Amino acid sequence: MKVISSVQLVVLAFVAALLVTALLQPTVAMLRRKGLPAASPPPSPPSPASS
């Protein structure tokens, strides 16, 4: 029973994420049509200084 409840939790989280994605897609499409660029990736951490 513990395994079933764990799987159920994962499935519910996945379904909720899909629902949020589907609901936000029209807003994202509208913003892109209006010229807002996609988010850029975060900057990479600085490389260690060579001595």
PDB file with SEQRES, HELIX, SHEET and CRYST1 records, atoms N, CA, C and O in Angstrom:
SEQRES   1 A   51  MET LYS VAL ILE SER SER VAL GLN LEU VAL VAL LEU ALA          
SEQRES   2 A   51  PHE VAL ALA ALA LEU LEU VAL THR ALA LEU LEU GLN PRO          
SEQRES   3 A   51  THR VAL ALA MET LEU ARG ARG LYS GLY LEU PRO ALA ALA          
SEQRES   4 A   51  SER PRO PRO PRO SER PRO PRO SER PRO ALA SER SER              
HELIX    1 AA1 LYS A    2  ARG A   33  1                                  32    
CRYST1    1.000    1.000    1.000  90.00  90.00  90.00 P 1           1          
ATOM      1  N   MET A   1       0.814  -1.204   0.000  1.00  0.00           N  
ATOM      2  CA  MET A   1       0.000   0.000   0.000  1.00  0.00           C  
ATOM      3  C   MET A   1       0.857   1.268   0.000  1.00  0.00           C  
ATOM      4  O   MET A   1       0.468   2.280  -0.582  1.00  0.00           O  
ATOM      5  N   LYS A   2       2.016   1.212   0.649  1.00  0.00           N  
ATOM      6  CA  LYS A   2       2.876   2.386   0.704  1.00  0.00           C  
ATOM      7  C   LYS A   2       3.394   2.753  -0.691  1.00  0.00           C  
ATOM      8  O   LYS A   2       3.520   3.928  -1.038  1.00  0.00           O  
ATOM      9  N   VAL A   3       3.692   1.707  -1.485  1.00  0.00           N  
ATOM     10  CA  VAL A   3       4.181   1.947  -2.847  1.00  0.00           C  
ATOM     11  C   VAL A   3       3.092   2.586  -3.694  1.00  0.00           C  
ATOM     12  O   VAL A   3       3.363   3.506  -4.466  1.00  0.00           O  
ATOM     13  N   ILE A   4       1.880   2.110  -3.557  1.00  0.00           N  
ATOM     14  CA  ILE A   4       0.770   2.658  -4.345  1.00  0.00           C  
ATOM     15  C   ILE A   4       0.547   4.129  -4.014  1.00  0.00           C  
ATOM     16  O   ILE A   4       0.312   4.933  -4.916  1.00  0.00           O  
ATOM     17  N   SER A   5       0.615   4.490  -2.746  1.00  0.00           N  
ATOM     18  CA  SER A   5       0.398   5.896  -2.397  1.00  0.00           C  
ATOM     19  C   SER A   5       1.546   6.768  -2.892  1.00  0.00           C  
ATOM     20  O   SER A   5       1.329   7.925  -3.251  1.00  0.00           O  
ATOM     21  N   SER A   6       2.772   6.226  -2.917  1.00  0.00           N  
ATOM     22  CA  SER A   6       3.906   6.986  -3.448  1.00  0.00           C  
ATOM     23  C   SER A   6       3.750   7.213  -4.947  1.00  0.00           C  
ATOM     24  O   SER A   6       3.992   8.310  -5.448  1.00  0.00           O  
ATOM     25  N   VAL A   7       3.345   6.169  -5.650  1.00  0.00           N  
ATOM     26  CA  VAL A   7       3.134   6.292  -7.098  1.00  0.00           C  
ATOM     27  C   VAL A   7       1.994   7.262  -7.371  1.00  0.00           C  
ATOM     28  O   VAL A   7       2.068   8.064  -8.302  1.00  0.00           O  
ATOM     29  N   GLN A   8       0.945   7.192  -6.568  1.00  0.00           N  
ATOM     30  CA  GLN A   8      -0.188   8.094  -6.752  1.00  0.00           C  
ATOM     31  C   GLN A   8       0.240   9.543  -6.566  1.00  0.00           C  
ATOM     32  O   GLN A   8      -0.215  10.422  -7.297  1.00  0.00           O  
ATOM     33  N   LEU A   9       1.105   9.798  -5.598  1.00  0.00           N  
ATOM     34  CA  LEU A   9       1.590  11.156  -5.362  1.00  0.00           C  
ATOM     35  C   LEU A   9       2.390  11.663  -6.562  1.00  0.00           C  
ATOM     36  O   LEU A   9       2.228  12.811  -6.977  1.00  0.00           O  
ATOM     37  N   VAL A  10       3.239  10.822  -7.112  1.00  0.00           N  
ATOM     38  CA  VAL A  10       4.041  11.218  -8.273  1.00  0.00           C  
ATOM     39  C   VAL A  10       3.144  11.478  -9.476  1.00  0.00           C  
ATOM     40  O   VAL A  10       3.339  12.455 -10.199  1.00  0.00           O  
ATOM     41  N   VAL A  11       2.167  10.612  -9.689  1.00  0.00           N  
ATOM     42  CA  VAL A  11       1.266  10.779 -10.830  1.00  0.00           C  
ATOM     43  C   VAL A  11       0.442  12.057 -10.683  1.00  0.00           C  
ATOM     44  O   VAL A  11       0.252  12.788 -11.655  1.00  0.00           O  
ATOM     45  N   LEU A  12      -0.043  12.326  -9.484  1.00  0.00           N  
ATOM     46  CA  LEU A  12      -0.820  13.550  -9.275  1.00  0.00           C  
ATOM     47  C   LEU A  12       0.031  14.801  -9.492  1.00  0.00           C  
ATOM     48  O   LEU A  12      -0.437  15.780 -10.075  1.00  0.00           O  
ATOM     49  N   ALA A  13       1.270  14.769  -9.028  1.00  0.00           N  
ATOM     50  CA  ALA A  13       2.156  15.921  -9.248  1.00  0.00           C  
ATOM     51  C   ALA A  13       2.417  16.120 -10.743  1.00  0.00           C  
ATOM     52  O   ALA A  13       2.426  17.252 -11.227  1.00  0.00           O  
ATOM     53  N   PHE A  14       2.629  15.025 -11.468  1.00  0.00           N  
ATOM     54  CA  PHE A  14       2.870  15.100 -12.904  1.00  0.00           C  
ATOM     55  C   PHE A  14       1.654  15.650 -13.639  1.00  0.00           C  
ATOM     56  O   PHE A  14       1.796  16.491 -14.526  1.00  0.00           O  
ATOM     57  N   VAL A  15       0.479  15.192 -13.286  1.00  0.00           N  
ATOM     58  CA  VAL A  15      -0.753  15.671 -13.920  1.00  0.00           C  
ATOM     59  C   VAL A  15      -0.968  17.156 -13.610  1.00  0.00           C  
ATOM     60  O   VAL A  15      -1.387  17.921 -14.479  1.00  0.00           O  
ATOM     61  N   ALA A  16      -0.681  17.558 -12.375  1.00  0.00           N  
ATOM     62  CA  ALA A  16      -0.826  18.976 -12.015  1.00  0.00           C  
ATOM     63  C   ALA A  16       0.151  19.834 -12.820  1.00  0.00           C  
ATOM     64  O   ALA A  16      -0.206  20.922 -13.271  1.00  0.00           O  
ATOM     65  N   ALA A  17       1.376  19.349 -12.999  1.00  0.00           N  
ATOM     66  CA  ALA A  17       2.360  20.098 -13.790  1.00  0.00           C  
ATOM     67  C   ALA A  17       1.917  20.220 -15.246  1.00  0.00           C  
ATOM     68  O   ALA A  17       2.065  21.278 -15.857  1.00  0.00           O  
ATOM     69  N   LEU A  18       1.377  19.139 -15.796  1.00  0.00           N  
ATOM     70  CA  LEU A  18       0.873  19.203 -17.168  1.00  0.00           C  
ATOM     71  C   LEU A  18      -0.286  20.187 -17.298  1.00  0.00           C  
ATOM     72  O   LEU A  18      -0.374  20.913 -18.288  1.00  0.00           O  
ATOM     73  N   LEU A  19      -1.165  20.216 -16.318  1.00  0.00           N  
ATOM     74  CA  LEU A  19      -2.300  21.131 -16.345  1.00  0.00           C  
ATOM     75  C   LEU A  19      -1.830  22.583 -16.308  1.00  0.00           C  
ATOM     76  O   LEU A  19      -2.316  23.412 -17.078  1.00  0.00           O  
ATOM     77  N   VAL A  20      -0.895  22.893 -15.424  1.00  0.00           N  
ATOM     78  CA  VAL A  20      -0.365  24.258 -15.337  1.00  0.00           C  
ATOM     79  C   VAL A  20       0.306  24.652 -16.650  1.00  0.00           C  
ATOM     80  O   VAL A  20       0.132  25.773 -17.128  1.00  0.00           O  
ATOM     81  N   THR A  21       1.073  23.729 -17.232  1.00  0.00           N  
ATOM     82  CA  THR A  21       1.735  24.009 -18.507  1.00  0.00           C  
ATOM     83  C   THR A  21       0.716  24.291 -19.599  1.00  0.00           C  
ATOM     84  O   THR A  21       0.874  25.232 -20.377  1.00  0.00           O  
ATOM     85  N   ALA A  22      -0.321  23.480 -19.654  1.00  0.00           N  
ATOM     86  CA  ALA A  22      -1.347  23.670 -20.679  1.00  0.00           C  
ATOM     87  C   ALA A  22      -2.093  24.987 -20.483  1.00  0.00           C  
ATOM     88  O   ALA A  22      -2.463  25.647 -21.455  1.00  0.00           O  
ATOM     89  N   LEU A  23      -2.311  25.365 -19.236  1.00  0.00           N  
ATOM     90  CA  LEU A  23      -3.025  26.618 -18.981  1.00  0.00           C  
ATOM     91  C   LEU A  23      -2.170  27.846 -19.297  1.00  0.00           C  
ATOM     92  O   LEU A  23      -2.703  28.881 -19.697  1.00  0.00           O  
ATOM     93  N   LEU A  24      -0.857  27.744 -19.123  1.00  0.00           N  
ATOM     94  CA  LEU A  24       0.025  28.889 -19.378  1.00  0.00           C  
ATOM     95  C   LEU A  24       0.418  29.034 -20.843  1.00  0.00           C  
ATOM     96  O   LEU A  24       0.868  30.105 -21.248  1.00  0.00           O  
ATOM     97  N   GLN A  25       0.261  27.992 -21.643  1.00  0.00           N  
ATOM     98  CA  GLN A  25       0.722  28.023 -23.025  1.00  0.00           C  
ATOM     99  C   GLN A  25       0.106  29.150 -23.844  1.00  0.00           C  
ATOM    100  O   GLN A  25       0.850  29.799 -24.580  1.00  0.00           O  
ATOM    101  N   PRO A  26      -1.190  29.435 -23.776  1.00  0.00           N  
ATOM    102  CA  PRO A  26      -1.732  30.553 -24.565  1.00  0.00           C  
ATOM    103  C   PRO A  26      -1.143  31.909 -24.168  1.00  0.00           C  
ATOM    104  O   PRO A  26      -0.937  32.771 -25.022  1.00  0.00           O  
ATOM    105  N   THR A  27      -0.877  32.095 -22.887  1.00  0.00           N  
ATOM    106  CA  THR A  27      -0.271  33.352 -22.436  1.00  0.00           C  
ATOM    107  C   THR A  27       1.140  33.494 -22.982  1.00  0.00           C  
ATOM    108  O   THR A  27       1.526  34.572 -23.435  1.00  0.00           O  
ATOM    109  N   VAL A  28       1.902  32.425 -22.944  1.00  0.00           N  
ATOM    110  CA  VAL A  28       3.271  32.450 -23.465  1.00  0.00           C  
ATOM    111  C   VAL A  28       3.258  32.723 -24.963  1.00  0.00           C  
ATOM    112  O   VAL A  28       4.068  33.506 -25.459  1.00  0.00           O  
ATOM    113  N   ALA A  29       2.354  32.091 -25.678  1.00  0.00           N  
ATOM    114  CA  ALA A  29       2.265  32.308 -27.124  1.00  0.00           C  
ATOM    115  C   ALA A  29       1.935  33.770 -27.436  1.00  0.00           C  
ATOM    116  O   ALA A  29       2.503  34.350 -28.361  1.00  0.00           O  
ATOM    117  N   MET A  30       1.023  34.365 -26.670  1.00  0.00           N  
ATOM    118  CA  MET A  30       0.665  35.762 -26.898  1.00  0.00           C  
ATOM    119  C   MET A  30       1.859  36.681 -26.639  1.00  0.00           C  
ATOM    120  O   MET A  30       2.123  37.598 -27.417  1.00  0.00           O  
ATOM    121  N   LEU A  31       2.580  36.430 -25.542  1.00  0.00           N  
ATOM    122  CA  LEU A  31       3.734  37.268 -25.218  1.00  0.00           C  
ATOM    123  C   LEU A  31       4.829  37.145 -26.272  1.00  0.00           C  
ATOM    124  O   LEU A  31       5.489  38.130 -26.601  1.00  0.00           O  
ATOM    125  N   ARG A  32       5.022  35.950 -26.796  1.00  0.00           N  
ATOM    126  CA  ARG A  32       6.036  35.776 -27.850  1.00  0.00           C  
ATOM    127  C   ARG A  32       5.609  36.478 -29.133  1.00  0.00           C  
ATOM    128  O   ARG A  32       6.445  37.048 -29.834  1.00  0.00           O  
ATOM    129  N   ARG A  33       4.297  36.442 -29.450  1.00  0.00           N  
ATOM    130  CA  ARG A  33       3.808  37.157 -30.636  1.00  0.00           C  
ATOM    131  C   ARG A  33       4.039  38.651 -30.496  1.00  0.00           C  
ATOM    132  O   ARG A  33       4.309  39.339 -31.480  1.00  0.00           O  
ATOM    133  N   LYS A  34       3.932  39.153 -29.266  1.00  0.00           N  
ATOM    134  CA  LYS A  34       4.122  40.588 -29.037  1.00  0.00           C  
ATOM    135  C   LYS A  34       5.595  40.974 -28.974  1.00  0.00           C  
ATOM    136  O   LYS A  34       5.912  42.155 -28.831  1.00  0.00           O  
ATOM    137  N   GLY A  35       6.505  40.001 -29.077  1.00  0.00           N  
ATOM    138  CA  GLY A  35       7.926  40.302 -29.175  1.00  0.00           C  
ATOM    139  C   GLY A  35       8.741  40.052 -27.925  1.00  0.00           C  
ATOM    140  O   GLY A  35       9.933  40.356 -27.906  1.00  0.00           O  
ATOM    141  N   LEU A  36       8.143  39.513 -26.888  1.00  0.00           N  
ATOM    142  CA  LEU A  36       8.910  39.231 -25.685  1.00  0.00           C  
ATOM    143  C   LEU A  36       9.767  37.991 -25.930  1.00  0.00           C  
ATOM    144  O   LEU A  36       9.239  36.938 -26.287  1.00  0.00           O  
ATOM    145  N   PRO A  37      11.084  38.103 -25.744  1.00  0.00           N  
ATOM    146  CA  PRO A  37      11.938  36.945 -26.024  1.00  0.00           C  
ATOM    147  C   PRO A  37      11.797  35.872 -24.944  1.00  0.00           C  
ATOM    148  O   PRO A  37      11.308  36.132 -23.844  1.00  0.00           O  
ATOM    149  N   ALA A  38      12.234  34.673 -25.284  1.00  0.00           N  
ATOM    150  CA  ALA A  38      12.244  33.582 -24.310  1.00  0.00           C  
ATOM    151  C   ALA A  38      13.294  33.891 -23.249  1.00  0.00           C  
ATOM    152  O   ALA A  38      14.228  34.655 -23.493  1.00  0.00           O  
ATOM    153  N   ALA A  39      13.138  33.303 -22.090  1.00  0.00           N  
ATOM    154  CA  ALA A  39      14.080  33.545 -20.994  1.00  0.00           C  
ATOM    155  C   ALA A  39      15.455  33.016 -21.376  1.00  0.00           C  
ATOM    156  O   ALA A  39      15.579  31.956 -21.989  1.00  0.00           O  
ATOM    157  N   SER A  40      16.476  33.762 -21.010  1.00  0.00           N  
ATOM    158  CA  SER A  40      17.836  33.297 -21.266  1.00  0.00           C  
ATOM    159  C   SER A  40      18.301  32.449 -20.092  1.00  0.00           C  
ATOM    160  O   SER A  40      17.828  32.629 -18.970  1.00  0.00           O  
ATOM    161  N   PRO A  41      19.216  31.535 -20.341  1.00  0.00           N  
ATOM    162  CA  PRO A  41      19.688  30.681 -19.235  1.00  0.00           C  
ATOM    163  C   PRO A  41      20.478  31.499 -18.218  1.00  0.00           C  
ATOM    164  O   PRO A  41      21.025  32.546 -18.566  1.00  0.00           O  
ATOM    165  N   PRO A  42      20.547  31.048 -16.990  1.00  0.00           N  
ATOM    166  CA  PRO A  42      21.305  31.786 -15.977  1.00  0.00           C  
ATOM    167  C   PRO A  42      22.790  31.796 -16.338  1.00  0.00           C  
ATOM    168  O   PRO A  42      23.266  30.883 -17.011  1.00  0.00           O  
ATOM    169  N   PRO A  43      23.512  32.802 -15.907  1.00  0.00           N  
ATOM    170  CA  PRO A  43      24.943  32.850 -16.238  1.00  0.00           C  
ATOM    171  C   PRO A  43      25.693  31.704 -15.584  1.00  0.00           C  
ATOM    172  O   PRO A  43      25.345  31.251 -14.493  1.00  0.00           O  
ATOM    173  N   SER A  44      26.731  31.242 -16.272  1.00  0.00           N  
ATOM    174  CA  SER A  44      27.500  30.140 -15.717  1.00  0.00           C  
ATOM    175  C   SER A  44      28.417  30.677 -14.615  1.00  0.00           C  
ATOM    176  O   SER A  44      28.832  31.835 -14.663  1.00  0.00           O  
ATOM    177  N   PRO A  45      28.731  29.846 -13.632  1.00  0.00           N  
ATOM    178  CA  PRO A  45      29.598  30.318 -12.542  1.00  0.00           C  
ATOM    179  C   PRO A  45      30.991  30.623 -13.077  1.00  0.00           C  
ATOM    180  O   PRO A  45      31.430  30.011 -14.051  1.00  0.00           O  
ATOM    181  N   PRO A  46      31.676  31.550 -12.458  1.00  0.00           N  
ATOM    182  CA  PRO A  46      33.020  31.899 -12.937  1.00  0.00           C  
ATOM    183  C   PRO A  46      33.971  30.720 -12.781  1.00  0.00           C  
ATOM    184  O   PRO A  46      33.884  29.945 -11.829  1.00  0.00           O  
ATOM    185  N   SER A  47      34.873  30.611 -13.734  1.00  0.00           N  
ATOM    186  CA  SER A  47      35.850  29.522 -13.658  1.00  0.00           C  
ATOM    187  C   SER A  47      36.898  29.861 -12.610  1.00  0.00           C  
ATOM    188  O   SER A  47      37.164  31.037 -12.364  1.00  0.00           O  
ATOM    189  N   PRO A  48      37.495  28.855 -11.991  1.00  0.00           N  
ATOM    190  CA  PRO A  48      38.517  29.135 -10.977  1.00  0.00           C  
ATOM    191  C   PRO A  48      39.710  29.853 -11.594  1.00  0.00           C  
ATOM    192  O   PRO A  48      40.114  29.559 -12.719  1.00  0.00           O  
ATOM    193  N   ALA A  49      40.258  30.780 -10.857  1.00  0.00           N  
ATOM    194  CA  ALA A  49      41.401  31.553 -11.358  1.00  0.00           C  
ATOM    195  C   ALA A  49      42.621  30.662 -11.464  1.00  0.00           C  
ATOM    196  O   ALA A  49      42.940  29.900 -10.552  1.00  0.00           O  
ATOM    197  N   SER A  50      43.310  30.775 -12.622  1.00  0.00           N  
ATOM    198  CA  SER A  50      44.521  29.987 -12.762  1.00  0.00           C  
ATOM    199  C   SER A  50      45.690  30.724 -12.116  1.00  0.00           C  
ATOM    200  O   SER A  50      45.864  31.931 -12.286  1.00  0.00           O  
ATOM    201  N   SER A  51      46.476  29.968 -11.378  1.00  0.00           N  
ATOM    202  CA  SER A  51      47.633  30.576 -10.696  1.00  0.00           C  
ATOM    203  C   SER A  51      48.907  30.149 -11.339  1.00  0.00           C  
ATOM    204  O   SER A  51      49.985  30.557 -10.906  1.00  0.00           O  
TER     205      SER A  51                                                      
END                                                                             
